[in-house]
Amino acid sequence: MVKSNTSALGIIFPNYYDSLVPELVNERLMGSIPFASRYRMSDFVISSMVNCGIDNISLIVRKNYHSLMDHLGTGYYVPVAARFEKNFPQYSRMQDTGKETKGDWVSLIIDHGKAPKAGSYEYAILPGTDRKTMTAFAKKPAYSVLQQDRNAHILESTSDKITSYVLFETPQSLLPGGLLQRTDTSCLVMVRKESADKVLLTVAQPDLALYRGPSDEAFDKDGKRMERSIYSRPWIDNESGEIPVTVTLKGMWNVVETPFCKVLSKDKKQTVLRFLCKDGASYEVELEK
């Protein structure tokens, strides 16, 4: 391999010769056609570029990019225009020993421009899947987006009867999705409907709460924040602190209290529960009518 050419960018158009093999590209781009059960057609072009010293490579596709598969059987559904880039290699260091490591990596880039107004995009990752399943999923995604903004991402999986909430900010109004109405802080919530009278509720607060107090960021003489590893902080070995999370549910529900979940109030209109979250763990309770 020749010396890396950091100023060069390789661009591949994997749809360019689709017209030569129309039967093979009805549901995939030519560059993703398998070869020898291990490679894709685009791998040969990528390998040639890498051996010519071109480390930054982009694949630009114009159709059939909605579902992509990697060699481990992980499927990627991307319902917006995206750019695939393959880069060799990535260097990093082990957190505990500082030993240098390296490995190949790829990126699927959604270019949404600079500070788009009311802009949004989405993608889905299906582990352990296959081409047939991904093709069916791309034609009819088994989820719907209920909210997608800087305050929350809320999705409903129709096939699993699961509604998932990622709440970045404390909700200021009633949440969509039906059962969960409010929380008093940012958190993660999952609601799974088992039957008309039974629901599984899972709550998590990913903040480990290792430190509470004034900011301990370090700045240089010019006032610029200095990048520091979290492992260099004096509080890294502290125990995780408890974070209370209060959730309000629509309707009256019966809940068996646990050390981490208490019933604060309930009536015909709503049920209010208090969770004590710690260690970033998920806490599950069963709700019954």
Buried (B, 14 or more C-beta within 10 A) or exposed (E): EEEBBEEEEBEBBBBEEBEEEEEBBEBBBBBBBBEEEEBBBBBEBBEEBBEBEBBBBBBBBEEBBBBBBEEEBBBBBBBEEBBBBBBBEEEEEEEEEEEEEEEEEEEBEEEEEEEEEEEEBBBBEBEEBEBEBBBEBBEEBEBEEBBEEEBBBBBBBEEEEBBBBBBEEEBEEEBBBBBBBBBBBBBBBBBBBEEEEEBBBBBBBBBBBBBEEEEEEEEEEEEEEEEEEEEEEEEEEEEBBEBEBBBBBBBEBEBEEEEBBBBEEBEEEBBBBBBBBBEBEEBBBEBEE
